[in-house]
Amino acid sequence: VDKALVQAADQVDRFHMLQTIGEYARERLQDSGEAGGIALRHAQRYAALARDIRDRIEGSDQVGAVDRGIIEEGNLQAALDLLLASAKRGDATALEQGLQMTGDLWMYWHIRGKNLSSREYATAFLELDPEGAPGIGRAGALMTVGLGSWMSGQLERSIEEWGEAYRIAAELGAGREWCLAGFAQALALLGSDVGSGLTLAKESAERADALGFTWGLGFALTVTGICQALAGDLDQARVSYSDALVIQERLGDKEGAGMSLGG
């Protein structure tokens, strides 16, 4: 900072450098032979940040988490690109980290309107291990691709993708992912089988409540309300929306509260 090689940005504890200095620095880093190791450390750092963004969105700091993600957008993308390149070279650890990262960012990307680009990232990792063993990372990545499919109107595809996520989560006993995949499938079934969707949504709400997964409970109740409304049970739909809204307003969940108010 004293020599103006890096300059303080507006945000606290953040810095930037001129493009010419940055290019020179990268050249020196390549010459040192340490570029690969530092790039991996960078990717691992931002994979951890993706998990923090997920936890804060599903906690009580949704707006702050999204703001942080916007600031770190370039770093998150660089981390994903590095993990994907490493996975393509056969690095199984990078593949698992990439799957987990694309799953962790599913709701952040949705709030940001990045459903299609996020599906491309998650699909790229999934295609590197098409017959992979069931794992939390795989279930999370399938949640992301399913959301991209659903948002683009590919309902049958989303049912299949979210259905696989549900089966993996059930097999592993992964409560959070089981809950998410359940109410996601319920959304996908709205146009074809509301009864089955309602059953899944109610099960997800019960599972979230048992886990103490409050954000998931609010979202599952919202989806339950949607299914009840479509089934013609407006009184019960009103109760579900109202119960969800109490949770979502307490958490500051703008995404979920908007759905509940709309319902």
SELO-336535 format. One record per residue (C-alpha): x, y, z. Coordinates in steps of 0.02 Angstrom, whole numbers, padded with zeros to 5 digits, always signed. Example, Ala and Ser with C-alpha at 12.3 -4.5 7.8 and 13.67 -1.06 7.14 Angstrom:
// SELO-336535
+00615-00225+00390
+00684-00053+00357
***
This chain:
// SELO-336535
+00000+00000+00000
+00139+00122+00045
+00220+00094-00126
+00051+00096-00216
+00076-00080-00284
-00096-00119-00213
-00233+00007-00176
-00366+00001-00043
-00541-00028-00111
-00701+00046-00041
-00742-00113+00055
-00653-00146+00219
-00497-00256+00206
-00505-00268+00016
-00375-00212-00110
-00350-00204-00297
-00204-00170-00414
-00180-00092-00584
-00195-00213-00729
-00015-00191-00782
+00048-00227-00606
-00068-00376-00593
-00002-00449-00756
+00177-00426-00699
+00137-00507-00531
+00060-00658-00618
+00214-00676-00728
+00327-00674-00575
+00214-00801-00488
+00225-00918-00638
+00414-00899-00639
+00422-00946-00454
+00343-01116-00485
+00215-01085-00347
+00066-01035-00454
-00021-01204-00446
-00011-01218-00258
-00071-01041-00229
-00214-01062-00353
-00269-01218-00259
-00263-01126-00092
-00366-00988-00171
-00495-01114-00235
-00508-01197-00065
-00530-01029+00020
-00676-00983-00093
-00753-01155-00083
-00760-01123+00105
-00836-00952+00071
-00971-01034-00038
-01019-01142+00111
-01025-00987+00222
-01138-00900+00096
-01252-01052+00096
-01261-01058+00285
-01298-00872+00300
-01434-00878+00166
-01511-01025+00259
-01484-00934+00423
-01525-00756+00469
-01412-00653+00354
-01480-00683+00179
-01453-00505+00116
-01278-00495+00189
-01232-00663+00113
-01292-00609-00059
-01197-00445-00045
-01039-00541+00000
-01063-00657-00146
-01080-00510-00266
-00917-00437-00203
-00829-00606-00222
-00909-00655-00388
-00744-00656-00482
-00654-00755-00348
-00795-00883-00338
-00789-00908-00526
-00599-00923-00526
-00611-01056-00390
-00740-01155-00488
-00636-01143-00648
-00481-01206-00557
-00574-01350-00476
-00654-01398-00641
-00487-01395-00733
-00409-01503-00595
-00556-01623-00598
-00537-01643-00786
-00357-01698-00753
-00421-01835-00639
-00410-01749-00470
-00548-01835-00370
-00533-01713-00224
-00559-01565-00340
-00710-01651-00417
-00792-01676-00247
-00752-01497-00195
-00825-01433-00358
-00984-01534-00336
-01003-01469-00159
-00969-01290-00210
-01099-01291-00349
-01223-01364-00226
-01183-01238-00090
-01214-01092-00208
-01382-01154-00273
-01493-01027-00184
-01367-00884-00200
-01364-00911-00388
-01553-00922-00393
-01575-00758-00301
-01450-00680-00420
-01545-00746-00572
-01399-00856-00627
-01495-01019-00644
-01433-01067-00817
-01248-01028-00792
-01254-01117-00624
-01331-01270-00708
-01188-01270-00834
-01058-01271-00695
-01145-01407-00595
-01174-01513-00751
-00990-01499-00800
-00938-01575-00633
-01074-01708-00637
-01026-01763-00812
-00847-01799-00755
-00914-01938-00645
-01081-01992-00721
-01091-02154-00622
-01018-02082-00463
-01056-02155-00293
-01193-02066-00197
-01123-01919-00099
-01176-01755-00021
-01084-01658-00156
-01173-01750-00294
-01343-01722-00213
-01305-01536-00197
-01251-01518-00378
-01410-01607-00433
-01511-01480-00332
-01427-01342-00433
-01455-01421-00604
-01635-01462-00557
-01670-01282-00511
-01597-01224-00676
-01706-01347-00770
-01863-01298-00673
-01834-01112-00698
-01813-01139-00886
-01975-01238-00897
-01896-01411-00918
-02009-01489-00787
-01982-01672-00829
-01795-01648-00823
-01807-01560-00655
-01913-01702-00584
-01778-01826-00637
-01633-01721-00569
-01716-01677-00404
-01778-01856-00391
-01599-01920-00400
-01547-01793-00269
-01689-01855-00159
-01638-02038-00179
-01457-02000-00137
-01503-01897+00016
-01623-02032+00077
-01491-02167+00053
-01362-02065+00150
-01485-02006+00282
-01430-01828+00241
-01569-01730+00324
-01540-01558+00250
-01524-01620+00071
-01670-01739+00096
-01779-01594+00150
-01724-01481+00007
-01746-01613-00127
-01918-01656-00059
-01994-01484-00072
-01902-01452-00235
-01982-01607-00310
-02150-01545-00247
-02124-01386-00348
-02083-01487-00503
-02241-01591-00482
-02360-01442-00472
-02414-01459-00652
-02434-01648-00656
-02464-01726-00485
-02514-01602-00349
-02561-01741-00228
-02388-01818-00231
-02311-01645-00221
-02413-01605-00066
-02356-01766+00017
-02174-01726-00019
-02191-01547+00042
-02271-01601+00205
-02138-01733+00232
-02003-01602+00202
-02083-01485+00328
-02089-01624+00458
-01909-01673+00422
-01848-01493+00434
-01941-01467+00597
-01863-01624+00672
-01689-01566+00617
-01711-01390+00682
-01681-01332+00502
-01785-01174+00520
-01754-01098+00348
-01797-01264+00267
-01956-01275+00371
-02012-01104+00312
-01981-01146+00129
-02065-01317+00144
-02218-01235+00222
-02226-01111+00078
-02221-01253-00049
-02352-01345+00054
-02463-01192+00040
-02440-01186-00148
-02492-01368-00164
-02641-01344-00049
-02699-01192-00148
-02688-01287-00312
-02784-01431-00233
-02922-01308-00186
-02892-01312+00002
-02877-01124+00023
-02903-01119+00211
-02759-01238+00244
-02653-01148+00113
-02679-00985+00208
-02621-01068+00369
-02465-01139+00285
-02419-00973+00204
-02446-00880+00369
-02341-01004+00469
-02203-00993+00338
-02208-00804+00338
-02183-00795+00526
-02023-00896+00508
-01962-00804+00354
-01988-00631+00426
-01898-00683+00585
-01749-00746+00483
-01749-00602+00358
-01780-00727+00217
-01835-00608+00079
-01844-00745-00053
-01958-00858+00048
-02063-00716+00120
-02096-00650-00055
-02162-00821-00106
-02271-00834+00049
-02343-00659+00029
-02375-00693-00155
-02465-00853-00108
***
